[in-house]
Amino acid sequence: MLVTFKCRSTPDVVMLRNLAQYLLAFIGKDVGSRGVISRHELDEAIPRLERAIREEARTEAALEALHHVPNDHSSHDDDDAVKHRAWPLLDMMREAHRQGDDILWGL
């Protein structure tokens, strides 16, 4: 299932529901059927999501080091990391903050 985030000042951001729920949990929101990140919440929400992305990147790097197999030539697709999939929502949040707009989903 997909969730579409909407904001007047940016293009829509569409993501899988489980990823949306995962990211929204970092800022204290639940994906539910509808929701909003108000312009007043963005001051706190943006740094919280940025911090969560940085912490996850450190965790992924540590796990990769623990599970590294020398001469393993298998493909590790780093593009699937949550940090890469979170950037569109984070960019939307930053622009909404600059423009003083809310972010809505479930309309």
VOPAGU-2260 file (C-alpha; in pm, 1 decimal, decimal comma):
REM VOPAGU-2260
SITE   aa  ch    i         X         Y         Z
SITE  MET   A    0       0,0       0,0       0,0
SITE  LEU   A    1     122,5     352,4     -79,3
SITE  VAL   A    2     109,2     677,6     115,1
SITE  THR   A    3     114,3    1011,9     -66,9
SITE  PHE   A    4     248,3    1314,4     118,1
SITE  LYS   A    5     118,3    1647,0     -13,6
SITE  CYS   A    6     239,4    2000,8      35,8
SITE  ARG   A    7     150,4    2318,7    -152,6
SITE  SER   A    8     514,7    2417,5    -203,2
SITE  THR   A    9     652,1    2082,0    -329,7
SITE  PRO   A   10     569,5    1792,7    -558,7
SITE  ASP   A   11     395,7    1497,1    -393,3
SITE  VAL   A   12     609,9    1230,9    -226,1
SITE  VAL   A   13     484,1     873,0    -259,6
SITE  MET   A   14     625,8     586,9     -54,6
SITE  LEU   A   15     535,0     245,8      73,4
SITE  ARG   A   16     317,7     252,4     383,6
SITE  ASN   A   17     565,2      57,6     598,9
SITE  LEU   A   18     846,4     302,2     515,0
SITE  ALA   A   19     616,5     599,2     581,6
SITE  GLN   A   20     521,9     451,6     919,5
SITE  TYR   A   21     887,0     388,6    1004,4
SITE  LEU   A   22     990,0     747,2     920,8
SITE  LEU   A   23     688,6     911,1    1083,6
SITE  ALA   A   24     755,1     722,0    1407,6
SITE  PHE   A   25    1084,1     913,3    1439,7
SITE  ILE   A   26     889,4    1238,5    1458,5
SITE  GLY   A   27     614,7    1104,8    1682,5
SITE  LYS   A   28     348,4    1052,1    1415,9
SITE  ASP   A   29     142,6     753,7    1306,9
SITE  VAL   A   30      63,6     695,8     941,7
SITE  GLY   A   31    -304,5     617,8    1016,7
SITE  SER   A   32    -552,4     688,1     740,5
SITE  ARG   A   33    -489,7    1063,5     746,3
SITE  GLY   A   34    -242,8    1295,0     907,9
SITE  VAL   A   35     -58,6    1621,3     910,5
SITE  ILE   A   36     280,6    1755,1    1001,1
SITE  SER   A   37     195,9    2114,6    1073,7
SITE  ARG   A   38     431,9    2398,7     986,9
SITE  HIS   A   39     471,8    2454,2    1361,7
SITE  GLU   A   40     594,9    2097,1    1416,4
SITE  LEU   A   41     860,9    2112,9    1146,0
SITE  ASP   A   42    1112,4    2298,9    1366,8
SITE  GLU   A   43    1143,9    1985,9    1580,8
SITE  ALA   A   44    1052,9    1719,2    1325,5
SITE  ILE   A   45    1329,4    1796,8    1074,8
SITE  PRO   A   46    1623,2    1761,6    1318,4
SITE  ARG   A   47    1467,1    1446,8    1468,9
SITE  LEU   A   48    1443,4    1279,0    1128,3
SITE  GLU   A   49    1794,3    1394,6    1031,0
SITE  ARG   A   50    1933,6    1253,0    1355,6
SITE  ALA   A   51    1752,4     921,0    1302,9
SITE  ILE   A   52    1892,2     893,3     950,1
SITE  ARG   A   53    2248,4     959,0    1075,2
SITE  GLU   A   54    2212,4     704,6    1356,7
SITE  GLU   A   55    2078,7     441,5    1120,0
SITE  ALA   A   56    2367,2     500,3     878,6
SITE  ARG   A   57    2615,1     442,3    1163,4
SITE  THR   A   58    2430,6     125,5    1265,1
SITE  GLU   A   59    2429,7      -5,4     908,0
SITE  ALA   A   60    2803,7      64,0     875,1
SITE  ALA   A   61    2874,9    -122,4    1200,4
SITE  LEU   A   62    2664,6    -421,2    1094,5
SITE  GLU   A   63    2832,3    -426,8     754,5
SITE  ALA   A   64    3174,8    -433,2     921,6
SITE  LEU   A   65    3067,1    -721,5    1146,7
SITE  HIS   A   66    2930,8    -924,1     857,3
SITE  HIS   A   67    3196,6    -838,4     600,4
SITE  VAL   A   68    3328,5   -1140,1     416,4
SITE  PRO   A   69    3672,0   -1086,0     256,5
SITE  ASN   A   70    3671,4   -1133,0    -121,3
SITE  ASP   A   71    3291,7   -1134,4    -126,6
SITE  HIS   A   72    3205,6    -999,2    -468,5
SITE  SER   A   73    2831,5   -1010,9    -427,0
SITE  SER   A   74    2643,7    -691,3    -493,9
SITE  HIS   A   75    2545,9    -478,0    -195,6
SITE  ASP   A   76    2278,3    -242,3    -323,2
SITE  ASP   A   77    2324,2      61,6     -97,5
SITE  ASP   A   78    2039,0     241,6    -275,8
SITE  ASP   A   79    1792,2      33,1     -73,3
SITE  ALA   A   80    1906,8     186,8     253,5
SITE  VAL   A   81    1635,7     374,3     441,1
SITE  LYS   A   82    1851,5     686,7     445,5
SITE  HIS   A   83    1825,6     711,0      67,5
SITE  ARG   A   84    1452,1     648,3      63,7
SITE  ALA   A   85    1394,2     905,5     339,8
SITE  TRP   A   86    1546,6    1200,8     151,8
SITE  PRO   A   87    1236,1    1292,2     -55,0
SITE  LEU   A   88    1026,4    1330,3     261,0
SITE  LEU   A   89    1304,5    1516,1     439,5
SITE  ASP   A   90    1344,9    1752,5     143,3
SITE  MET   A   91     968,3    1810,6     142,9
SITE  MET   A   92     979,9    1889,6     513,8
SITE  ARG   A   93    1262,5    2139,3     466,0
SITE  GLU   A   94    1084,9    2319,9     182,2
SITE  ALA   A   95     753,4    2320,2     369,5
SITE  HIS   A   96     935,2    2476,7     663,7
SITE  ARG   A   97    1086,4    2747,2     440,5
SITE  GLN   A   98     748,8    2823,4     283,2
SITE  GLY   A   99     544,3    2794,1     604,0
SITE  ASP   A  100     330,8    2507,5     469,3
SITE  ASP   A  101     183,1    2195,4     627,2
SITE  ILE   A  102     238,3    1840,6     500,0
SITE  LEU   A  103     -70,3    1623,3     467,1
SITE  TRP   A  104    -133,1    1258,9     381,1
SITE  GLY   A  105    -437,3    1041,8     332,3
SITE  LEU   A  106    -648,8    1291,8     143,0
